[in-house]
């Protein structure tokens, strides 16, 4: 899809300096649980040898382009069916779970079986409040944390995605396709949950991630584009309409304490 946005550019042009990307939490409820996204970097590695991979420019370039979102919860979830054959999530941790069973459904949901891509692969969604914005054309790509090793691999794959945060800022969720529902999903608080990669018009420009202020203009714009997925199948078709409603400036860096 061809998307051309008429954002105002600084006088020196869009190719000068880093690309500013803002992040914020759409809700302050339990905000202490959600760590700031951080740049992927294998810093505690061997850099003594000149030929070490830690000093390889290509490796450094790759790592610097990904930002990590950590898992905010400890979860141990199994899959089953009730006596009517309806698919259900099972809290394997039971009484030892860090999340109360009556609160689990507020953060983790099992997608309706009719919406699964494959009949034998359940889809689950972990609701998150992370949202990203930019005041120039920037796409975000969400993908698995492929640079981090898991001794107990997840029994499936995450749903990746790519969309322009400059006109379509929306909360990211962790969506998972359960290839082996006979194996449990185990997530640990503080471990990498997924990566984000940000692409501007000029791919050579570095990305600067800053915490964004939830201004009145930003909150009003989010309200105008929020929830439309429930009413329209192809939300990308709304980009032009969203652009017409978008204020010229959405990203205001939050003052540092």
C-alpha positions as CSV (number, residue, x, y, z in Angstrom):
1,X,0.0,0.0,0.0
2,X,1.3,3.4,-0.9
3,X,1.2,5.8,2.0
4,X,2.4,9.3,1.7
5,X,2.0,11.5,4.7
6,X,2.4,15.3,4.8
7,X,4.1,15.7,8.2
8,X,6.0,18.9,8.8
9,X,9.7,18.5,8.6
10,X,12.4,20.4,10.5
11,X,14.1,23.0,8.3
12,X,17.3,21.0,8.1
13,X,15.3,18.2,6.5
14,X,14.2,14.7,7.6
15,X,17.6,13.1,7.0
16,X,19.4,14.9,9.8
17,X,19.9,13.4,13.2
18,X,18.2,10.3,14.7
19,X,14.6,9.2,14.2
20,X,12.6,10.1,17.3
21,X,10.2,7.4,18.4
22,X,8.1,7.9,21.5
23,X,6.7,5.2,23.7
24,X,4.1,5.3,26.4
25,X,1.6,3.2,28.3
26,X,-2.0,3.6,27.3
27,X,-3.1,2.9,30.9
28,X,-1.4,3.7,34.2
29,X,-3.1,0.8,35.9
30,X,-0.3,-1.4,37.3
31,X,2.3,0.7,35.4
32,X,5.0,-0.4,37.8
33,X,4.8,-3.8,36.2
34,X,5.8,-2.6,32.8
35,X,9.5,-1.9,32.2
36,X,10.6,0.7,29.6
37,X,11.5,-0.9,26.3
38,X,15.3,-1.1,26.0
39,X,17.7,-1.5,23.1
40,X,18.9,-5.0,22.5
41,X,22.6,-5.2,23.3
42,X,24.8,-8.1,24.3
43,X,27.1,-6.0,26.4
44,X,28.4,-8.5,28.9
45,X,30.3,-10.4,26.3
46,X,34.0,-10.9,25.3
47,X,35.3,-7.8,23.6
48,X,39.0,-8.4,24.3
49,X,39.8,-10.0,21.0
50,X,39.8,-7.8,17.9
51,X,37.9,-10.5,16.0
52,X,35.3,-11.1,18.7
53,X,31.7,-11.0,17.4
54,X,31.0,-8.4,20.1
55,X,33.2,-6.0,18.2
56,X,31.8,-6.9,14.7
57,X,30.2,-3.7,13.1
58,X,27.6,-5.8,11.4
59,X,26.6,-7.4,14.7
60,X,26.5,-4.1,16.5
61,X,24.5,-2.5,13.7
62,X,21.9,-5.3,13.9
63,X,21.5,-5.3,17.6
64,X,21.2,-1.5,17.8
65,X,18.1,-1.6,15.5
66,X,16.0,-3.8,17.9
67,X,14.2,-2.8,21.0
68,X,13.1,-5.3,23.6
69,X,9.9,-5.5,25.5
70,X,10.0,-7.6,28.6
71,X,7.3,-9.9,30.0
72,X,5.5,-8.3,32.9
73,X,4.1,-11.5,34.4
74,X,4.9,-15.0,35.5
75,X,2.6,-17.3,33.6
76,X,2.3,-21.1,33.3
77,X,-0.6,-21.9,31.1
78,X,-2.0,-25.2,29.7
79,X,-4.6,-25.8,27.1
80,X,-7.7,-28.0,27.5
81,X,-11.3,-28.4,26.7
82,X,-14.3,-28.4,29.1
83,X,-17.0,-31.0,29.3
84,X,-18.8,-29.4,26.3
85,X,-15.6,-29.5,24.2
86,X,-15.0,-25.7,24.4
87,X,-11.3,-24.7,24.5
88,X,-10.1,-23.3,27.7
89,X,-6.9,-22.0,29.3
90,X,-5.6,-23.8,32.4
91,X,-3.6,-22.0,35.1
92,X,-1.0,-24.7,35.8
93,X,0.5,-22.7,38.7
94,X,-2.7,-22.9,40.6
95,X,-2.5,-21.4,44.1
96,X,1.1,-20.7,43.5
97,X,0.4,-18.4,40.6
98,X,1.5,-14.8,41.0
99,X,-1.7,-13.8,39.2
100,X,-5.0,-14.5,40.8
101,X,-7.1,-16.9,38.7
102,X,-10.0,-14.4,38.6
103,X,-7.6,-11.8,37.1
104,X,-5.9,-14.0,34.6
105,X,-8.6,-13.4,32.0
106,X,-8.0,-9.7,32.2
107,X,-4.5,-10.1,30.7
108,X,-4.5,-13.4,28.8
109,X,-7.3,-14.4,26.5
110,X,-8.0,-17.4,24.2
111,X,-9.1,-16.3,20.8
112,X,-12.4,-17.6,19.6
113,X,-11.8,-21.0,17.9
114,X,-13.5,-19.9,14.7
115,X,-10.8,-17.3,14.3
116,X,-7.8,-19.6,14.6
117,X,-5.7,-19.8,11.4
118,X,-5.4,-23.6,11.8
119,X,-8.0,-25.8,13.5
120,X,-5.3,-27.5,15.7
121,X,-3.4,-24.4,16.7
122,X,-5.1,-22.2,19.4
123,X,-4.3,-18.5,19.4
124,X,-3.8,-16.7,22.7
125,X,-3.4,-12.9,23.3
126,X,-1.6,-11.2,26.1
127,X,-2.9,-7.7,26.5
128,X,-0.3,-5.0,26.9
129,X,-0.4,-1.2,27.2
130,X,2.8,-0.4,25.2
131,X,2.2,2.1,22.4
132,X,4.7,3.8,20.0
133,X,4.3,7.1,18.1
134,X,6.4,9.3,15.7
135,X,6.0,12.6,14.0
136,X,7.5,11.4,10.7
137,X,6.9,8.3,8.6
138,X,8.0,5.4,10.8
139,X,6.9,1.7,10.6
140,X,7.2,-0.7,13.5
141,X,7.8,-4.4,13.0
142,X,7.0,-6.7,16.0
143,X,8.8,-10.0,16.0
144,X,10.0,-12.7,18.3
145,X,13.0,-12.3,20.6
146,X,15.3,-14.3,18.3
147,X,18.6,-13.1,19.8
148,X,17.7,-14.4,23.3
149,X,18.1,-18.1,24.1
150,X,15.4,-20.0,25.9
151,X,16.3,-23.3,27.5
152,X,12.6,-24.3,27.3
153,X,11.4,-23.1,23.8
154,X,7.9,-21.9,23.5
155,X,5.5,-24.4,21.8
156,X,4.6,-22.2,18.9
157,X,5.3,-18.8,17.3
158,X,4.3,-15.3,17.9
159,X,2.2,-13.3,15.4
160,X,4.4,-10.6,14.0
161,X,3.2,-7.4,12.4
162,X,4.2,-4.2,10.7
163,X,2.3,-0.9,10.5
164,X,3.0,2.9,10.6
165,X,3.1,4.3,14.1
166,X,3.1,7.8,12.6
167,X,-0.6,7.5,11.8
168,X,-1.7,4.3,13.5
169,X,-0.5,4.3,17.1
170,X,-2.1,1.4,18.9
171,X,-1.2,-0.8,21.8
172,X,0.9,-3.8,21.0
173,X,-0.2,-7.2,22.2
174,X,1.7,-10.5,22.4
175,X,-0.3,-12.8,20.1
176,X,0.8,-16.5,20.1
177,X,-0.1,-19.4,17.8
178,X,0.1,-22.6,19.9
179,X,1.5,-25.2,17.5
180,X,1.8,-27.8,20.2
181,X,-1.1,-27.3,22.6
182,X,-0.1,-30.4,24.5
183,X,2.9,-28.5,25.8
184,X,2.5,-25.6,28.3
185,X,3.3,-22.0,27.7
186,X,5.7,-20.7,30.3
187,X,6.5,-17.0,30.5
188,X,8.7,-15.4,33.1
189,X,8.6,-11.8,34.3
190,X,11.6,-9.9,33.1
191,X,12.4,-12.2,30.2
192,X,12.3,-10.8,26.6
193,X,8.7,-11.1,25.3
194,X,9.3,-9.6,21.8
195,X,11.4,-7.2,19.8
196,X,10.4,-4.0,17.9
197,X,12.2,-2.7,14.9
198,X,11.6,0.8,13.6
199,X,12.0,1.8,10.0
200,X,12.1,5.4,8.7
201,X,12.4,6.6,5.1
202,X,16.2,6.6,5.4
203,X,17.3,3.3,7.0
204,X,20.7,4.6,7.8
205,X,19.4,6.9,10.5
206,X,19.6,5.6,14.1
207,X,16.5,5.4,16.3
208,X,16.2,7.4,19.5
209,X,13.5,6.0,21.8
210,X,12.0,8.5,24.3
211,X,9.2,8.2,26.8
212,X,6.3,10.3,25.4
213,X,3.9,12.6,27.3
214,X,0.2,11.7,26.9
215,X,-0.9,15.1,25.8
216,X,-4.5,16.0,25.2
217,X,-4.0,15.9,21.4
218,X,-2.5,12.4,21.6
219,X,-5.3,11.1,23.8
220,X,-7.9,12.6,21.6
221,X,-6.4,11.1,18.4
222,X,-6.1,7.6,20.1
223,X,-9.8,7.9,20.9
224,X,-10.7,8.7,17.3
225,X,-8.9,5.6,15.9
226,X,-9.3,3.2,18.8
227,X,-11.5,0.1,18.6
228,X,-12.2,0.3,14.8
229,X,-10.9,-3.3,14.3
230,X,-14.2,-4.4,15.8
231,X,-16.1,-2.8,13.0
232,X,-13.9,-2.9,9.9
233,X,-12.0,-5.9,8.4
234,X,-9.2,-4.0,6.6
235,X,-8.1,-1.2,9.0
236,X,-5.3,-0.2,6.7
237,X,-8.0,1.2,4.4
238,X,-8.6,3.9,7.1
239,X,-5.1,5.4,7.0
240,X,-6.0,8.3,4.7
241,X,-9.0,9.2,6.9
242,X,-6.8,8.9,10.0
243,X,-4.2,11.2,8.4
244,X,-6.9,13.8,7.9
245,X,-7.7,13.7,11.6
246,X,-4.1,13.6,12.9
247,X,-2.7,16.6,14.6
248,X,0.6,17.8,13.2
249,X,2.4,17.0,16.4
250,X,1.8,13.9,18.6
251,X,5.2,13.3,20.1
252,X,6.2,15.4,23.1
253,X,9.1,13.9,25.1
254,X,8.2,13.4,28.8
255,X,10.4,15.7,31.0
256,X,13.0,13.7,32.9
257,X,12.9,13.9,36.7
